[in-house]
Amino acid sequence: MDTYRIPVLALLCVLAAVFGMLYLRVRTIRSFLWLLGWTAAALQLVFLQASPHAYGLFPALAESCIQVAALMFLGSLSPLKLKHHDVHYVTLFALPLIFYSFLALFTPHPDMLMRAVMLLSDLAAVGVAVAWSLRENLLPPWFTTTFALVVGGLCIYAGFHGDDQVVLNAALAGNTFITALLVITDYNRRSPGVLFTVAGLVLWCLPAFTGPHPFSGTHSFAAIWLLRVFNMAKVVAAIGMIVLVLEDELAAHDEAKQNERRAHMELEEYARLDFLPSAAQEIAASFEPVCRAIAQYSRFARAALLLRAPDGSFAVAAYAGLEAATLSMLHTLSGNLDEDGLRQLGASSGVRFDLGRTTQADLAPLLPGTASSNEMTRPHLLRMRTREGALDGLLLLWGLKNPARALATEDILPIELLLSRLASARDHHLLARQVARTERLASLGQLAAGVAHELNNPLTVLMGYSEIMTEEPEPRVQKYAGMMLTEARRMKQIIESLVRFWRPSAEQTEEIQVEQLLRDLARLHRAELAAKGIELILEVQPGLPPVLGSYEQLQQVMMQLIQNAVSSLDRESGLPWRSAEPPQSRQIRIEARPTDGGVQMLISDNGPGFTDPTRVFDPFFTTKAVGEGVATGMGLSLCYTIVREHSGEITAWNREPHGACVRIELPSAAARALLDFVPPAPAGRHIRAAERQSR
C-alpha cells in the first residue's frame, strides 16, 4: 500500500476545510464549486488508499472523483448555459465523462455491450465539449474549438482501440490545462494566487502524458516517485486557489473603501447644491447644476431631467453631457410621454428592475424609427415623486464610467437621495409660493376693502352731481357731464370688484354638471371665436362627478379665462418667436378629466404665455397697454377668489415652447359636502344671491 498519499490527503482535507470556511464568508458560486472540487480530490485519495487493486469499485469511484474535481474547476471559470435552456454545459459534459470513467475502472474486461455504451459516452462527451468550445467565452472560440477537436479525436481513437487509460488521462489533462488558461485570462494579474494556481494545475496534468497508470506495474522506480511529486501539485493548486479567494477579498475590501470615499465625496458635492438661491428665483434654475454635478461626480457621464408640468406633459428641464442628437431624441420622448406613453414605458419588456428605485428602460417603443440596440435608448431611469406619490419627473442616466465594474447600490443611493431632496425642494417651493400668494392676496384684499370704503361715498356724490349736470340745457355741459358720469360708473364697477375680491357675494350652492357647463360655454363662444380665426377645442373625459357651488360664478370664471386667452392670442401675431415659426392655427383648448375626489379643468392657448405666471392672480396686475381697452387687472384675481370659495385650487404656468395654461381643481359634490356641511339647493335651479338675500 502506498502511504505517500496520506500526507497529501491530510493537507487536502485541511485545505478543503479552509475552503468551507471561505465559502461561508464569501458565498459565491465559484468558491462553492472549488469547495466541491477539492472535496472530490480528497475523496479520490481516500478511495485509492482503501484498495490496492487497479480495478474495482473503489478505483472506479476514485477516477470518477478526480474527473469531477477537474470539471468543478472548469465549470467555475466557464459557467456557460445552453441557449434558451437553464442547463450548464459542464453538467452535460460531466454526465457521459463520469459514466465512462466509472465503467473503465470498474472491470478490466468489459463485454461488447458495455464497450458500446462506453464508446457512446465517449462520443457524447466529445460532442458536448466541441459545442461548449464554440461559445464565446474568456478564451477565443477558434482556440478552444481546435483544442477540443484534437483532444476529443485522441479520446475517440483511444476508445475505439480499448485504451481507456489514455481516454481518461487525455480528458483530465485537457480539462485541467484549459482551467489553467482560464485562470490566467480571467484574473489577468501577476499575483501569488495566480502563479500558484496555474503552476499547480499545469504540474497536475503532466503525469497524464508520462505513460500508463501507476498501478500497471510497468513504471520505473524514478517514474513512480516523479508521479508522487506531481501528486503534490494538487496541494499547490489548492493553496493557490485559497490565495486567489483571499486576494479577491482584499481587492473587494479596497474597492469598497474606495467606493465609500467616492460616495461620501459625491454626497458632499450634492449637499453643496443650493436648490433655491433666492426667493425670487425659479426652482428650474437649480436643475442645470444638478445634472452637471451628477455627470461630474457619479458613475454616469450623461444625465437629463424631464419635469412634469401640472397638465401632465413632460419637458426637458436640464441636461449635461448630451449631444445634439440625443437632446433631439429627448424632446421627442417628452412629447410622447402622455398617460399611454407612461403605461407603455412601464409595461415594456425591455424594462428590468436593477437597484432600489432604479430601472433600466427601453425607450425604443416611444421613439419611432430608433433601434433598441442604440445605447441612448436604454438609460437608467429614476422617478421623482411628490409627497403624495404622484410622478413629478424622470431622471435619465447614460454613460456608465468604468463599465467593467458592475453598478452597485452605493453608486445609485447618492443620486436617489439627491433626487429626493430635489423633489422635496420643489414641493416646498410650490407650497411656499402658494402660501405667499395667499398672504399677499389677503393683504391686498384688506387694502382694497379699505380703499373701496373710503372712495365709495365721494364717488356717489360725484355720480349724483354728474347726473344732475346731464340735465343742463347747454350741449357742451351735457357732453362733459356724460363723460364724467361714464367714468364714474366705471370707477364704481372697479370699487365693486374690490369689494367682491375681499368679501365675495354669497351664492346659493347647487350640484353642477361640469360637462354641461363647459358644453354650454363652447356653444356660446365657438362661433364668436371662429370669426376671429381662433379654434376652440373641448375635450371632456367621461365620468366627471358633479361639483357643489354656484353655476353663475363658475361660468364667470370660465368666461374670464376664455377672454384672457383671446386677448393673449390677439397680441401674439407681432411677436418675434411667432414670425420665426411656420404659421399655425390659433387655438384655445379646454380639457376636463375626473380626479381622485374631484374634477380637473385645463384652459390653455398657444399664444405667447404669461409675462409673470406668479402674479397673474394679483389684483390690478395687467399686461394690457394704455388704450388697449379696460385694464383693471381684476379679472383673474376674481377667478382666484371664486375658485378658492369653492374649496378649489387654481394654478397658472407657461407651456413649452410657448403658450399658457390655467388649471382648476374642484372637489366633487360629495367631497365638498363633507368639507363645508352646506346643504345643496335642488339640482338644476340657479338661485341668485339677491333672491337668497330677499328671503
KANOR-V578501 format. One line per field, one symbol per residue. ss: DSSP state (@ for helix, = for strand, . for the rest). A space follows every 10 residues. Layout:
ss = ???
This chain:
ss = ...@@@@@@@ @@@@@@@@@@ @@@@@@..@@ @@@@@@@@@@ @@@@@@@@@@ ......@@@@ @@@@@@@@@@ @@@@@@@... =......=@@ @@@@@@@@@@ @@@@@@.... .@@@@@@@@@ @@@@@@@@@@ @@@@...... @@@@@@@@@@ @@@@@@@@@@ ...@@@@@@@ @@@@@@@@@@ @@@@@@@... .@@@@@@@@@ @@@@@@@@@. ...@@@.... @@@@@@@@@@ @.@@@@@@@@ @@@@@@@@@@ @@@@@@@@@@ @@@@@@@@@@ @......... ..@@@@@@@@ @@@@@@@..= ========.. ...======= ...@@@@@@@ @@@@@@..@@ @@@@@@@... .==.....== ...@@@.... ....@@@..= =====..... ========== ........@@ @@@@@@@@@@ @@@@@@@@@@ @@@@@@@@@@ @@@@@@@@@@ @@@@@@@@@@ @@@@@@@@@. ....@@@@@@ @@@@@@@@@@ @@@@@@@@@@ @@.......= ==.@@@@@@@ @@@@@@@@@@ @..======= ......===. @@@@@@@@@@ @@@@@@@@@@ @....@@@@. .....===== =====..=== =====..... ..@@@..... .......... ....@@@@@@ @@@@@...== ====.....= ========@@ @@@@@@.... =.......@@ @@@@.
